[in-house]
Amino acid sequence: MTSTPEAWPRPYWQPSDETIVLNFHVFGRFAEDLAIPAARYASNGLPEGVSLQRFAHAALRDWEGYPLKGSLGELLKEDAPEAFDLARAAPEVLVVRGELADQDSLDYLRDTLGVLAGLLDAGGQAVLDPQILTLFDAAAWRRHYLVPGGAPPRNHVLILRNAEDEGRSHVHTRGLRKFGRPDLSFEHVPDAHADQAGMLCERLVELQALGAHFADGQPLEVEGLPGGFVARRSGSLEDPRFNNSHVAFDWPV
């Protein structure tokens, strides 16, 4: 990122009634009079609708939604043990969270990431992104997101593969709520085609992040796959696989 904000356009943007959801936890030790050097990272500060709340870590440990315990805590500890230890030991937690109407640019994301980067400079030691079930230490977060021109959309989204019956898999995403778009779900994918489904997810993640929108019943043709796909809008925010609505596609037989 540069010191002067540059526009992050969405060249394929189509208006939708979806809601953009941002949610991050920054663990660390911060000065009482917290100054966030967000402008250093081409940020205009948190966009309207996104707030920062400061908590003593001890006050959150008994909260039902506390992310460092239970099944999510076990997953985070297994995936990033050093970051987990830093987060557990941190005396404070800053929660950056908010909802926005669909936007025709990604400037809101640029500005929010700049604030997170500034918080790491101001005493943050670990960042949790619960939408992609990922905990980063400060160095890993910077490598992942402080990319000139902005990290690619793929960096903001998980692509997961879950085994189904009879040699088939469910390939799906998590995290597209950051872009105000439903997640993607490819069901009944033959295991031999799982990598192809993953690459297709990457392409569609980028299209949606840059503003494209799938309508219910919209056909999708993919080179090399006869018959193509038909989009089915489905799901709800309560679906634990996505915590989001999703667009489902049946893999061609």
Summary of the structure (lengths in Angstrom):
residues: 253
radius of gyration: 18.9
end to end distance: 44.6
largest distance: 61.1
contacts: 790
relative contact order: 0.17
helix: 32%
strand: 31%
